Amino acid sequence: MGVNCSCISNNLCNIEVNKSENSTKNSNYIISQNFPSDISKVTKLQLYMKSYLNRKTETKQTKLIFSKSFTSSSFSVTDQTSITQYQLDNLFNKYPPSKDGIKVSLVQLCFQNQAEYSGEWNPKLKERHGRGIQLWVDKTLYMGQWKNDKIHGQGKLIQPNSGYYEGSFVDDHAEGYGVYVHNNGSTYIGFWKRDLQEGKGKESWPNKLEYEGEYKEGKKNGQGKLTLLDGSVYIGSFINNKIEGEGVYKWSNQQE
């Protein structure tokens, strides 16, 4: 895949996704204070947003590594592994076998980059295929389904120093419905396309800050709802992570 946010600074959330060791994409989630000028009480709103931005603290960057390049032939059979029997039992209990008619065998391999793989394998093509677990030297772990030597289907990618992504994968990319949970308790629940948020989704933080709405190419685009720390709410248009266009802002103490 290219898969793996608290009180904050000018970035509500900054997620870096590594498609491979040499390819990086960044998606920054920035809520600015440039509300439409025709909104009533705009002076009060600007003062409020300035105070809100000053209350935010910095969030750490999250890096997700979904796959690392190597050729299928660069492996050796091993009789020692850090992947546990408990993890394998969990794998086979949680994920169903492939129904594509390909006969697979169970293997335990070590690759040239020292990554370990235990699980189902297509012996004819020498490919990971079916259900398997891969563990990298940095302790990143993927557990789930594979197809033609790629992460494909349902699975879970765990990075101990960052968090985890669990959901749908297509050809080594997060794609479809999935959940990302940061170690600090921040979450994104929704749809993905080639490692970026795409479609409807919801981000939330332990401090109760929350955005729910539409995304395009990893950015907030379309209609959305932003709930701020004191319960105030903005509902309206977002363009490229910024509040822009028509919308309604309601202060927490505003009467219905």
LUMVEXBA-894345 format. One record per residue: residue number from 0; residue in one letter; x, y, z of N, C-alpha, C in turn. Coordinates in nm, 2 decimals. Layout:
R, kolba, vovex, nu, nv, nw, cau, cav, caw, cu, cv, cw
R, NUM, A, X, Y, Z, X, Y, Z, X, Y, Z;
...
END
This chain:
R, kolba, vovex, nu, nv, nw, cau, cav, caw, cu, cv, cw
R, 0, M, 0.09, -0.12, 0.00, 0.00, 0.00, 0.00, 0.08, 0.11, 0.00;
R, 1, G, 0.04, 0.15, -0.05, 0.14, 0.24, -0.06, 0.16, 0.29, 0.07;
R, 2, V, -0.12, 0.08, 0.36, -0.15, 0.13, 0.48, -0.13, 0.04, 0.54;
R, 3, N, -0.07, 0.32, 0.69, -0.08, 0.27, 0.82, -0.11, 0.38, 0.84;
R, 4, C, -0.63, 1.23, 1.55, -0.52, 1.32, 1.53, -0.54, 1.41, 1.64;
R, 5, S, -0.59, 1.43, 1.83, -0.54, 1.52, 1.93, -0.56, 1.66, 1.91;
R, 6, C, -0.54, 1.74, 2.00, -0.54, 1.89, 1.98, -0.43, 1.92, 1.88;
R, 7, I, -0.43, 2.03, 1.81, -0.36, 2.04, 1.69, -0.30, 2.18, 1.66;
R, 8, S, -0.20, 2.19, 1.56, -0.16, 2.33, 1.52, -0.24, 2.37, 1.39;
R, 9, N, -0.17, 2.44, 1.30, -0.24, 2.48, 1.18, -0.29, 2.36, 1.10;
R, 10, N, -0.23, 2.24, 1.12, -0.27, 2.12, 1.05, -0.36, 2.04, 1.15;
R, 11, L, -0.48, 2.02, 1.11, -0.57, 1.94, 1.19, -0.51, 1.80, 1.19;
R, 12, C, -0.47, 1.75, 1.08, -0.41, 1.62, 1.07, -0.32, 1.61, 0.95;
R, 13, N, -0.20, 1.55, 0.97, -0.10, 1.54, 0.86, -0.07, 1.39, 0.85;
R, 14, I, -0.11, 1.33, 0.74, -0.08, 1.19, 0.72, 0.01, 1.17, 0.60;
R, 15, E, 0.12, 1.10, 0.62, 0.21, 1.07, 0.51, 0.19, 0.92, 0.47;
R, 16, V, 0.17, 0.89, 0.35, 0.15, 0.75, 0.30, 0.26, 0.72, 0.21;
R, 17, N, 0.33, 0.61, 0.24, 0.44, 0.56, 0.15, 0.38, 0.45, 0.07;
R, 18, K, 0.38, 0.48, -0.06, 0.34, 0.37, -0.15, 0.45, 0.27, -0.17;
R, 19, S, 0.57, 0.31, -0.16, 0.68, 0.22, -0.16, 0.80, 0.29, -0.09;
R, 20, E, 0.92, 0.23, -0.09, 1.03, 0.29, -0.02, 1.07, 0.42, -0.09;
R, 21, N, 1.04, 0.44, -0.22, 1.08, 0.56, -0.29, 0.97, 0.65, -0.34;
R, 22, S, 0.85, 0.63, -0.29, 0.74, 0.71, -0.34, 0.66, 0.75, -0.22;
R, 23, T, 0.64, 0.88, -0.20, 0.57, 0.94, -0.09, 0.46, 1.03, -0.13;
R, 24, K, 0.34, 1.02, -0.07, 0.24, 1.12, -0.09, 0.20, 1.18, 0.04;
R, 25, N, 0.17, 1.31, 0.04, 0.13, 1.38, 0.16, -0.01, 1.43, 0.15;
R, 26, S, -0.09, 1.42, 0.25, -0.22, 1.48, 0.25, -0.24, 1.56, 0.38;
R, 27, N, -0.26, 1.69, 0.37, -0.27, 1.78, 0.48, -0.41, 1.83, 0.50;
R, 28, Y, -0.46, 1.82, 0.62, -0.60, 1.86, 0.65, -0.59, 1.99, 0.72;
R, 29, I, -0.63, 2.10, 0.65, -0.61, 2.23, 0.71, -0.75, 2.30, 0.71;
R, 30, I, -0.79, 2.34, 0.83, -0.91, 2.43, 0.84, -0.86, 2.57, 0.86;
R, 31, S, -0.89, 2.66, 0.76, -0.84, 2.80, 0.77, -0.95, 2.88, 0.83;
R, 32, Q, -0.92, 3.01, 0.85, -1.02, 3.10, 0.90, -1.08, 3.19, 0.80;
R, 33, N, -1.07, 3.16, 0.67, -1.12, 3.25, 0.57, -1.27, 3.21, 0.53;
R, 34, F, -1.36, 3.24, 0.63, -1.50, 3.21, 0.61, -1.55, 3.32, 0.50;
R, 35, P, -1.66, 3.29, 0.44, -1.71, 3.38, 0.34, -1.74, 3.52, 0.40;
R, 36, S, -1.71, 3.63, 0.33, -1.71, 3.76, 0.39, -1.86, 3.80, 0.42;
R, 37, D, -1.95, 3.74, 0.36, -2.09, 3.79, 0.37, -2.16, 3.72, 0.49;
R, 38, I, -2.09, 3.64, 0.57, -2.16, 3.58, 0.68, -2.17, 3.68, 0.79;
R, 39, S, -2.29, 3.68, 0.85, -2.32, 3.78, 0.96, -2.22, 3.75, 1.08;
R, 40, K, -2.20, 3.85, 1.16, -2.11, 3.84, 1.27, -1.97, 3.80, 1.23;
R, 41, V, -1.92, 3.84, 1.12, -1.79, 3.79, 1.07, -1.68, 3.83, 1.16;
R, 42, T, -1.69, 3.95, 1.22, -1.58, 4.00, 1.31, -1.57, 3.91, 1.43;
R, 43, K, -1.69, 3.88, 1.49, -1.69, 3.79, 1.60, -1.63, 3.65, 1.56;
R, 44, L, -1.67, 3.60, 1.44, -1.62, 3.47, 1.40, -1.47, 3.47, 1.38;
R, 45, Q, -1.42, 3.58, 1.32, -1.27, 3.58, 1.30, -1.20, 3.58, 1.44;
R, 46, L, -1.25, 3.66, 1.53, -1.19, 3.66, 1.67, -1.20, 3.52, 1.73;
R, 47, Y, -1.31, 3.46, 1.71, -1.33, 3.32, 1.77, -1.23, 3.22, 1.71;
R, 48, M, -1.22, 3.23, 1.58, -1.13, 3.13, 1.51, -0.99, 3.16, 1.55;
R, 49, K, -0.95, 3.29, 1.56, -0.81, 3.32, 1.61, -0.78, 3.26, 1.74;
R, 50, S, -0.88, 3.27, 1.83, -0.86, 3.21, 1.97, -0.86, 3.06, 1.96;
R, 51, Y, -0.94, 3.00, 1.87, -0.94, 2.86, 1.85, -0.81, 2.80, 1.80;
R, 52, L, -0.76, 2.87, 1.70, -0.63, 2.83, 1.64, -0.52, 2.84, 1.75;
R, 53, N, -0.52, 2.94, 1.83, -0.42, 2.95, 1.93, -0.43, 2.84, 2.04;
R, 54, R, -0.54, 2.78, 2.05, -0.55, 2.68, 2.16, -0.50, 2.54, 2.11;
R, 55, K, -0.48, 2.53, 1.98, -0.44, 2.40, 1.93, -0.29, 2.37, 1.95;
R, 56, T, -0.26, 2.24, 1.97, -0.13, 2.20, 1.99, -0.08, 2.12, 1.87;
R, 57, E, 0.04, 2.09, 1.85, 0.10, 2.03, 1.73, 0.07, 1.88, 1.73;
R, 58, T, 0.04, 1.83, 1.62, 0.02, 1.68, 1.60, 0.14, 1.63, 1.53;
R, 59, K, 0.17, 1.51, 1.56, 0.28, 1.44, 1.50, 0.24, 1.38, 1.36;
R, 60, Q, 0.34, 1.37, 1.27, 0.31, 1.32, 1.14, 0.30, 1.17, 1.15;
R, 61, T, 0.20, 1.11, 1.07, 0.18, 0.97, 1.07, 0.23, 0.91, 0.94;
R, 62, K, 0.31, 0.81, 0.95, 0.36, 0.75, 0.83, 0.30, 0.60, 0.82;
R, 63, L, 0.25, 0.57, 0.70, 0.20, 0.44, 0.68, 0.28, 0.37, 0.57;
R, 64, I, 0.33, 0.26, 0.59, 0.40, 0.18, 0.49, 0.32, 0.06, 0.46;
R, 65, F, 0.27, 0.05, 0.34, 0.19, -0.06, 0.30, 0.26, -0.17, 0.23;
R, 66, S, 0.37, -0.14, 0.16, 0.44, -0.24, 0.09, 0.58, -0.19, 0.06;
R, 67, K, 0.68, -0.29, 0.05, 0.81, -0.25, 0.01, 0.85, -0.34, -0.11;
R, 68, S, 0.92, -0.29, -0.20, 0.95, -0.36, -0.32, 1.06, -0.47, -0.30;
R, 69, F, 1.03, -0.58, -0.37, 1.13, -0.69, -0.38, 1.07, -0.78, -0.48;
R, 70, T, 1.16, -0.86, -0.54, 1.11, -0.96, -0.64, 1.07, -1.09, -0.57;
R, 71, S, 0.98, -1.16, -0.64, 0.93, -1.28, -0.58, 1.03, -1.39, -0.56;
R, 72, S, 1.14, -1.38, -0.64, 1.24, -1.49, -0.63, 1.34, -1.46, -0.52;
R, 73, S, 1.34, -1.34, -0.46, 1.44, -1.31, -0.36, 1.40, -1.35, -0.22;
R, 74, F, 1.38, -1.48, -0.20, 1.33, -1.53, -0.07, 1.41, -1.66, -0.04;
R, 75, S, 1.40, -1.70, 0.08, 1.45, -1.83, 0.12, 1.36, -1.89, 0.23;
R, 76, V, 1.35, -2.02, 0.23, 1.27, -2.09, 0.32, 1.34, -2.08, 0.46;
R, 77, T, 1.26, -2.06, 0.56, 1.31, -2.05, 0.70, 1.23, -2.14, 0.79;
R, 78, D, 1.30, -2.19, 0.90, 1.23, -2.26, 1.00, 1.22, -2.18, 1.13;
R, 79, Q, 1.25, -2.06, 1.12, 1.24, -1.97, 1.24, 1.17, -1.84, 1.20;
R, 80, T, 1.08, -1.79, 1.28, 1.01, -1.67, 1.24, 0.96, -1.60, 1.37;
R, 81, S, 0.94, -1.47, 1.36, 0.89, -1.39, 1.47, 0.73, -1.39, 1.47;
R, 82, I, 0.67, -1.44, 1.36, 0.53, -1.45, 1.35, 0.48, -1.57, 1.44;
R, 83, T, 0.39, -1.54, 1.52, 0.34, -1.64, 1.62, 0.23, -1.73, 1.57;
R, 84, Q, 0.22, -1.84, 1.63, 0.11, -1.93, 1.60, -0.03, -1.87, 1.63;
R, 85, Y, -0.03, -1.79, 1.74, -0.16, -1.72, 1.77, -0.20, -1.62, 1.66;
R, 86, Q, -0.10, -1.55, 1.60, -0.13, -1.46, 1.49, -0.18, -1.54, 1.37;
R, 87, L, -0.12, -1.65, 1.34, -0.17, -1.73, 1.23, -0.31, -1.79, 1.25;
R, 88, D, -0.33, -1.83, 1.37, -0.47, -1.88, 1.41, -0.57, -1.77, 1.39;
R, 89, N, -0.54, -1.65, 1.43, -0.63, -1.54, 1.42, -0.65, -1.51, 1.27;
R, 90, L, -0.54, -1.51, 1.19, -0.55, -1.49, 1.05, -0.65, -1.58, 0.98;
R, 91, F, -0.64, -1.71, 1.01, -0.72, -1.81, 0.94, -0.87, -1.81, 0.99;
R, 92, N, -0.88, -1.77, 1.12, -1.02, -1.76, 1.17, -1.09, -1.64, 1.13;
R, 93, K, -1.02, -1.53, 1.10, -1.08, -1.41, 1.06, -1.11, -1.39, 0.92;
R, 94, Y, -1.02, -1.44, 0.83, -1.04, -1.42, 0.69, -1.07, -1.55, 0.61;
R, 95, P, -1.16, -1.54, 0.52, -1.20, -1.66, 0.45, -1.10, -1.70, 0.34;
R, 96, P, -1.09, -1.82, 0.30, -1.00, -1.86, 0.19, -1.04, -1.80, 0.06;
R, 97, S, -0.95, -1.79, -0.04, -0.98, -1.75, -0.17, -1.07, -1.85, -0.24;
R, 98, K, -1.15, -1.81, -0.33, -1.24, -1.90, -0.40, -1.21, -1.89, -0.55;
R, 99, D, -1.08, -1.87, -0.59, -1.05, -1.86, -0.73, -0.99, -1.99, -0.79;
R, 100, G, -1.00, -2.10, -0.71, -0.96, -2.23, -0.76, -0.81, -2.25, -0.76;
R, 101, I, -0.73, -2.15, -0.72, -0.58, -2.17, -0.72, -0.54, -2.26, -0.60;
R, 102, K, -0.47, -2.36, -0.62, -0.42, -2.45, -0.51, -0.30, -2.38, -0.44;
R, 103, V, -0.31, -2.36, -0.32, -0.20, -2.29, -0.24, -0.14, -2.39, -0.14;
R, 104, S, -0.02, -2.36, -0.10, 0.04, -2.43, 0.01, 0.08, -2.33, 0.12;
R, 105, L, 0.11, -2.38, 0.24, 0.15, -2.30, 0.35, 0.30, -2.29, 0.35;
R, 106, V, 0.35, -2.17, 0.36, 0.50, -2.15, 0.36, 0.54, -2.06, 0.48;
R, 107, Q, 0.67, -2.06, 0.50, 0.73, -1.97, 0.60, 0.86, -1.92, 0.53;
R, 108, L, 0.86, -1.79, 0.49, 0.97, -1.74, 0.41, 1.04, -1.62, 0.47;
R, 109, C, 1.16, -1.59, 0.43, 1.23, -1.47, 0.46, 1.29, -1.41, 0.33;
R, 110, F, 1.26, -1.28, 0.32, 1.30, -1.21, 0.19, 1.44, -1.14, 0.21;
R, 111, Q, 1.49, -1.10, 0.10, 1.62, -1.03, 0.11, 1.62, -0.91, 0.20;
R, 112, N, 1.51, -0.84, 0.20, 1.50, -0.72, 0.29, 1.47, -0.75, 0.43;
R, 113, Q, 1.48, -0.88, 0.46, 1.46, -0.94, 0.60, 1.32, -0.94, 0.65;
R, 114, A, 1.23, -0.91, 0.56, 1.08, -0.92, 0.59, 1.05, -1.07, 0.60;
R, 115, E, 0.96, -1.11, 0.69, 0.92, -1.25, 0.70, 0.77, -1.26, 0.66;
R, 116, Y, 0.74, -1.37, 0.59, 0.61, -1.40, 0.55, 0.57, -1.54, 0.59;
R, 117, S, 0.45, -1.56, 0.65, 0.39, -1.69, 0.68, 0.25, -1.69, 0.63;
R, 118, G, 0.22, -1.79, 0.56, 0.08, -1.80, 0.51, 0.07, -1.88, 0.38;
R, 119, E, -0.04, -1.85, 0.31, -0.07, -1.92, 0.18, 0.02, -1.86, 0.07;
R, 120, W, 0.04, -1.96, -0.03, 0.15, -1.93, -0.13, 0.11, -2.01, -0.26;
R, 121, N, 0.12, -1.94, -0.37, 0.10, -2.01, -0.50, 0.24, -2.07, -0.54;
R, 122, P, 0.26, -2.20, -0.53, 0.39, -2.26, -0.56, 0.42, -2.26, -0.71;
R, 123, K, 0.32, -2.25, -0.79, 0.35, -2.25, -0.93, 0.41, -2.12, -0.98;
R, 124, L, 0.36, -2.01, -0.93, 0.41, -1.87, -0.97, 0.50, -1.81, -0.86;
R, 125, K, 0.52, -1.89, -0.75, 0.60, -1.84, -0.64, 0.56, -1.70, -0.60;
R, 126, E, 0.43, -1.69, -0.56, 0.37, -1.57, -0.52, 0.29, -1.58, -0.39;
R, 127, R, 0.28, -1.48, -0.31, 0.19, -1.47, -0.20, 0.05, -1.47, -0.25;
R, 128, H, -0.03, -1.56, -0.21, -0.17, -1.56, -0.26, -0.26, -1.63, -0.16;
R, 129, G, -0.37, -1.56, -0.12, -0.46, -1.62, -0.02, -0.45, -1.54, 0.11;
R, 130, R, -0.43, -1.61, 0.22, -0.42, -1.54, 0.35, -0.28, -1.55, 0.40;
R, 131, G, -0.23, -1.44, 0.45, -0.09, -1.44, 0.50, -0.06, -1.32, 0.59;
R, 132, I, 0.06, -1.34, 0.66, 0.11, -1.23, 0.75, 0.25, -1.20, 0.70;
R, 133, Q, 0.27, -1.07, 0.69, 0.41, -1.03, 0.66, 0.46, -0.93, 0.78;
R, 134, L, 0.58, -0.95, 0.82, 0.64, -0.87, 0.93, 0.77, -0.82, 0.88;
R, 135, W, 0.78, -0.68, 0.88, 0.90, -0.61, 0.84, 1.00, -0.59, 0.96;
R, 136, V, 1.12, -0.56, 0.93, 1.22, -0.54, 1.03, 1.19, -0.43, 1.13;
R, 137, D, 1.11, -0.33, 1.08, 1.07, -0.22, 1.17, 0.95, -0.25, 1.25;
R, 138, K, 0.90, -0.38, 1.25, 0.79, -0.43, 1.32, 0.65, -0.39, 1.26;
R, 139, T, 0.65, -0.33, 1.15, 0.53, -0.31, 1.07, 0.47, -0.45, 1.04;
R, 140, L, 0.34, -0.47, 1.06, 0.29, -0.60, 1.03, 0.16, -0.59, 0.95;
R, 141, Y, 0.15, -0.67, 0.85, 0.02, -0.68, 0.77, -0.03, -0.82, 0.79;
R, 142, M, -0.16, -0.83, 0.82, -0.23, -0.95, 0.83, -0.36, -0.95, 0.74;
R, 143, G, -0.37, -1.04, 0.65, -0.49, -1.04, 0.57, -0.48, -1.11, 0.44;
R, 144, Q, -0.55, -1.06, 0.34, -0.56, -1.13, 0.21, -0.46, -1.08, 0.11;
R, 145, W, -0.42, -1.17, 0.02, -0.32, -1.14, -0.08, -0.37, -1.19, -0.22;
R, 146, K, -0.33, -1.13, -0.33, -0.36, -1.18, -0.46, -0.25, -1.15, -0.55;
R, 147, N, -0.19, -1.25, -0.62, -0.08, -1.23, -0.72, 0.03, -1.15, -0.66;
R, 148, D, 0.07, -1.18, -0.54, 0.19, -1.12, -0.47, 0.16, -0.98, -0.42;
R, 149, K, 0.03, -0.94, -0.42, 0.00, -0.80, -0.37, -0.10, -0.81, -0.26;
R, 150, I, -0.10, -0.71, -0.17, -0.20, -0.70, -0.07, -0.33, -0.66, -0.14;
R, 151, H, -0.43, -0.75, -0.12, -0.55, -0.73, -0.20, -0.67, -0.80, -0.13;
R, 152, G, -0.77, -0.73, -0.10, -0.89, -0.79, -0.02, -0.90, -0.72, 0.11;
R, 153, Q, -0.94, -0.79, 0.21, -0.95, -0.74, 0.35, -0.83, -0.77, 0.43;
R, 154, G, -0.79, -0.67, 0.51, -0.67, -0.69, 0.59, -0.65, -0.58, 0.69;
R, 155, K, -0.54, -0.59, 0.77, -0.51, -0.50, 0.87, -0.36, -0.47, 0.87;
R, 156, L, -0.32, -0.35, 0.86, -0.18, -0.31, 0.86, -0.15, -0.23, 0.99;
R, 157, I, -0.05, -0.28, 1.07, -0.02, -0.22, 1.20, 0.12, -0.17, 1.20;
R, 158, Q, 0.13, -0.04, 1.24, 0.26, 0.02, 1.27, 0.27, 0.06, 1.41;
R, 159, P, 0.35, -0.01, 1.49, 0.36, 0.01, 1.64, 0.38, 0.16, 1.68;
R, 160, N, 0.45, 0.24, 1.60, 0.48, 0.37, 1.64, 0.38, 0.48, 1.59;
R, 161, S, 0.28, 0.43, 1.51, 0.19, 0.52, 1.45, 0.04, 0.48, 1.48;
R, 162, G, 0.00, 0.37, 1.44, -0.14, 0.32, 1.45, -0.17, 0.21, 1.35;
R, 163, Y, -0.29, 0.20, 1.31, -0.32, 0.09, 1.22, -0.44, 0.13, 1.13;
R, 164, Y, -0.44, 0.06, 1.01, -0.54, 0.08, 0.91, -0.60, -0.06, 0.90;
R, 165, E, -0.74, -0.07, 0.90, -0.80, -0.20, 0.88, -0.92, -0.17, 0.78;
R, 166, G, -0.92, -0.25, 0.67, -1.03, -0.24, 0.58, -0.99, -0.30, 0.44;
R, 167, S, -1.03, -0.24, 0.34, -1.02, -0.29, 0.20, -0.89, -0.24, 0.13;
R, 168, F, -0.83, -0.34, 0.06, -0.71, -0.31, -0.02, -0.73, -0.35, -0.16;
R, 169, V, -0.67, -0.28, -0.26, -0.67, -0.32, -0.40, -0.53, -0.30, -0.45;
R, 170, D, -0.46, -0.40, -0.49, -0.33, -0.40, -0.55, -0.23, -0.31, -0.47;
R, 171, D, -0.22, -0.34, -0.35, -0.12, -0.28, -0.26, -0.16, -0.14, -0.22;
R, 172, H, -0.29, -0.10, -0.24, -0.34, 0.03, -0.20, -0.46, 0.02, -0.11;
R, 173, A, -0.47, 0.12, -0.02, -0.60, 0.13, 0.06, -0.70, 0.18, -0.04;
R, 174, E, -0.81, 0.10, -0.06, -0.91, 0.14, -0.15, -1.04, 0.07, -0.11;
R, 175, G, -1.15, 0.15, -0.11, -1.28, 0.10, -0.05, -1.30, 0.16, 0.09;
R, 176, Y, -1.37, 0.08, 0.17, -1.40, 0.12, 0.30, -1.30, 0.08, 0.40;
R, 177, G, -1.25, 0.17, 0.49, -1.15, 0.14, 0.58, -1.15, 0.23, 0.70;
R, 178, V, -1.08, 0.18, 0.81, -1.07, 0.26, 0.93, -0.92, 0.28, 0.96;
R, 179, Y, -0.89, 0.41, 0.99, -0.75, 0.43, 1.04, -0.76, 0.49, 1.18;
R, 180, V, -0.68, 0.43, 1.27, -0.68, 0.47, 1.41, -0.53, 0.50, 1.45;
R, 181, H, -0.51, 0.62, 1.49, -0.38, 0.67, 1.54, -0.36, 0.62, 1.68;
R, 182, N, -0.24, 0.61, 1.72, -0.21, 0.57, 1.86, -0.26, 0.67, 1.96;
R, 183, N, -0.28, 0.79, 1.92, -0.33, 0.89, 2.02, -0.48, 0.89, 2.03;
R, 184, G, -0.55, 0.80, 1.96, -0.69, 0.78, 1.96, -0.77, 0.85, 1.85;
R, 185, S, -0.70, 0.93, 1.77, -0.76, 1.00, 1.65, -0.80, 0.89, 1.55;
R, 186, T, -0.91, 0.92, 1.48, -0.96, 0.82, 1.38, -1.01, 0.88, 1.25;
R, 187, Y, -1.00, 0.80, 1.14, -1.07, 0.83, 1.02, -1.15, 0.71, 0.98;
R, 188, I, -1.28, 0.72, 0.96, -1.37, 0.61, 0.92, -1.43, 0.65, 0.79;
R, 189, G, -1.41, 0.58, 0.68, -1.48, 0.61, 0.56, -1.41, 0.55, 0.44;
R, 190, F, -1.42, 0.61, 0.32, -1.38, 0.55, 0.20, -1.24, 0.61, 0.15;
R, 191, W, -1.17, 0.52, 0.08, -1.04, 0.55, 0.03, -1.03, 0.52, -0.12;
R, 192, K, -0.93, 0.58, -0.18, -0.90, 0.55, -0.32, -0.75, 0.57, -0.34;
R, 193, R, -0.68, 0.46, -0.37, -0.53, 0.47, -0.39, -0.46, 0.54, -0.28;
R, 194, D, -0.49, 0.50, -0.15, -0.43, 0.55, -0.03, -0.48, 0.68, 0.02;
R, 195, L, -0.57, 0.75, -0.05, -0.62, 0.88, -0.01, -0.77, 0.87, 0.02;
R, 196, Q, -0.81, 0.95, 0.12, -0.96, 0.96, 0.15, -1.03, 1.01, 0.02;
R, 197, E, -1.14, 0.94, -0.01, -1.22, 0.97, -0.13, -1.36, 0.93, -0.11;
R, 198, G, -1.45, 1.02, -0.11, -1.59, 0.99, -0.09, -1.63, 1.04, 0.05;
R, 199, K, -1.72, 0.97, 0.12, -1.77, 1.02, 0.25, -1.68, 0.96, 0.36;
R, 200, G, -1.66, 1.04, 0.46, -1.58, 0.99, 0.57, -1.60, 1.08, 0.69;
R, 201, K, -1.54, 1.03, 0.80, -1.55, 1.10, 0.93, -1.41, 1.10, 1.00;
R, 202, E, -1.36, 1.22, 1.04, -1.24, 1.22, 1.13, -1.28, 1.27, 1.26;
R, 203, S, -1.22, 1.22, 1.37, -1.25, 1.26, 1.50, -1.12, 1.25, 1.58;
R, 204, W, -1.12, 1.34, 1.69, -1.00, 1.35, 1.77, -1.04, 1.33, 1.92;
R, 205, P, -0.95, 1.29, 2.01, -0.99, 1.27, 2.15, -1.04, 1.40, 2.22;
R, 206, N, -1.00, 1.52, 2.17, -1.05, 1.64, 2.23, -1.19, 1.68, 2.18;
R, 207, K, -1.26, 1.59, 2.11, -1.40, 1.61, 2.06, -1.41, 1.69, 1.93;
R, 208, L, -1.30, 1.73, 1.87, -1.30, 1.80, 1.74, -1.34, 1.69, 1.64;
R, 209, E, -1.42, 1.73, 1.54, -1.48, 1.63, 1.45, -1.51, 1.69, 1.32;
R, 210, Y, -1.48, 1.62, 1.21, -1.53, 1.66, 1.08, -1.59, 1.53, 1.01;
R, 211, E, -1.71, 1.56, 0.95, -1.78, 1.45, 0.88, -1.83, 1.51, 0.75;
R, 212, G, -1.79, 1.44, 0.64, -1.84, 1.50, 0.51, -1.77, 1.43, 0.40;
R, 213, E, -1.75, 1.51, 0.29, -1.70, 1.46, 0.16, -1.55, 1.49, 0.15;
R, 214, Y, -1.48, 1.39, 0.08, -1.34, 1.41, 0.05, -1.32, 1.38, -0.10;
R, 215, K, -1.21, 1.44, -0.15, -1.17, 1.41, -0.28, -1.02, 1.42, -0.29;
R, 216, E, -0.95, 1.31, -0.33, -0.80, 1.30, -0.34, -0.74, 1.34, -0.21;
R, 217, G, -0.79, 1.29, -0.10, -0.73, 1.31, 0.03, -0.76, 1.44, 0.10;
R, 218, K, -0.84, 1.53, 0.04, -0.88, 1.66, 0.09, -1.03, 1.67, 0.11;
R, 219, K, -1.06, 1.76, 0.21, -1.20, 1.79, 0.23, -1.25, 1.87, 0.12;
R, 220, N, -1.34, 1.81, 0.04, -1.40, 1.88, -0.07, -1.55, 1.84, -0.08;
R, 221, G, -1.64, 1.94, -0.09, -1.78, 1.92, -0.09, -1.85, 1.96, 0.03;
R, 222, Q, -1.95, 1.90, 0.07, -2.03, 1.93, 0.19, -1.98, 1.86, 0.31;
R, 223, G, -1.97, 1.93, 0.42, -1.92, 1.87, 0.54, -1.97, 1.95, 0.67;
R, 224, K, -1.95, 1.88, 0.78, -1.98, 1.94, 0.91, -1.86, 1.93, 1.00;
R, 225, L, -1.82, 2.05, 1.05, -1.71, 2.06, 1.14, -1.76, 2.10, 1.28;
R, 226, T, -1.73, 2.02, 1.38, -1.77, 2.04, 1.51, -1.64, 2.08, 1.59;
R, 227, L, -1.64, 2.20, 1.65, -1.52, 2.26, 1.72, -1.52, 2.22, 1.86;
R, 228, L, -1.42, 2.26, 1.93, -1.39, 2.21, 2.07, -1.50, 2.24, 2.17;
R, 229, D, -1.56, 2.36, 2.15, -1.66, 2.41, 2.25, -1.80, 2.37, 2.20;
R, 230, G, -1.82, 2.29, 2.10, -1.95, 2.25, 2.05, -2.00, 2.33, 1.94;
R, 231, S, -1.94, 2.44, 1.90, -1.98, 2.52, 1.79, -1.97, 2.44, 1.66;
R, 232, V, -2.06, 2.47, 1.56, -2.06, 2.38, 1.44, -2.07, 2.47, 1.32;
R, 233, Y, -1.99, 2.43, 1.22, -2.00, 2.48, 1.08, -2.05, 2.37, 0.99;
R, 234, I, -2.16, 2.40, 0.91, -2.21, 2.31, 0.81, -2.22, 2.38, 0.68;
R, 235, G, -2.15, 2.32, 0.58, -2.15, 2.39, 0.45, -2.04, 2.34, 0.36;
R, 236, S, -1.99, 2.43, 0.28, -1.90, 2.39, 0.17, -1.75, 2.39, 0.21;
R, 237, F, -1.68, 2.30, 0.16, -1.53, 2.29, 0.18, -1.47, 2.27, 0.05;
R, 238, I, -1.36, 2.35, 0.02, -1.28, 2.33, -0.10, -1.13, 2.32, -0.07;
R, 239, N, -1.07, 2.21, -0.10, -0.93, 2.19, -0.08, -0.89, 2.21, 0.07;
R, 240, N, -0.97, 2.15, 0.16, -0.95, 2.16, 0.30, -0.98, 2.29, 0.37;
R, 241, K, -1.04, 2.38, 0.29, -1.07, 2.51, 0.35, -1.22, 2.53, 0.34;
R, 242, I, -1.27, 2.60, 0.45, -1.41, 2.64, 0.45, -1.43, 2.75, 0.34;
R, 243, E, -1.51, 2.72, 0.24, -1.52, 2.81, 0.13, -1.66, 2.78, 0.06;
R, 244, G, -1.73, 2.89, 0.03, -1.86, 2.88, -0.03, -1.97, 2.90, 0.07;
R, 245, E, -2.09, 2.85, 0.05, -2.20, 2.87, 0.13, -2.20, 2.78, 0.25;
R, 246, G, -2.24, 2.83, 0.37, -2.24, 2.75, 0.49, -2.31, 2.82, 0.60;
R, 247, V, -2.33, 2.75, 0.71, -2.40, 2.81, 0.83, -2.31, 2.78, 0.95;
R, 248, Y, -2.28, 2.88, 1.03, -2.20, 2.86, 1.15, -2.29, 2.89, 1.27;
R, 249, K, -2.29, 2.79, 1.37, -2.37, 2.81, 1.49, -2.28, 2.80, 1.61;
R, 250, W, -2.28, 2.90, 1.69, -2.21, 2.90, 1.82, -2.27, 2.81, 1.92;
R, 251, S, -2.19, 2.76, 2.01, -2.24, 2.66, 2.11, -2.35, 2.72, 2.20;
R, 252, N, -2.35, 2.85, 2.22, -2.45, 2.91, 2.31, -2.56, 2.97, 2.23;
R, 253, Q, -2.57, 2.95, 2.10, -2.67, 3.00, 2.01, -2.80, 2.93, 2.03;
R, 254, Q, -2.91, 3.00, 2.05, -3.04, 2.93, 2.07, -3.09, 2.88, 1.94;
R, 255, E, -3.17, 2.77, 1.94, -3.24, 2.72, 1.82, -3.34, 2.82, 1.76;
END
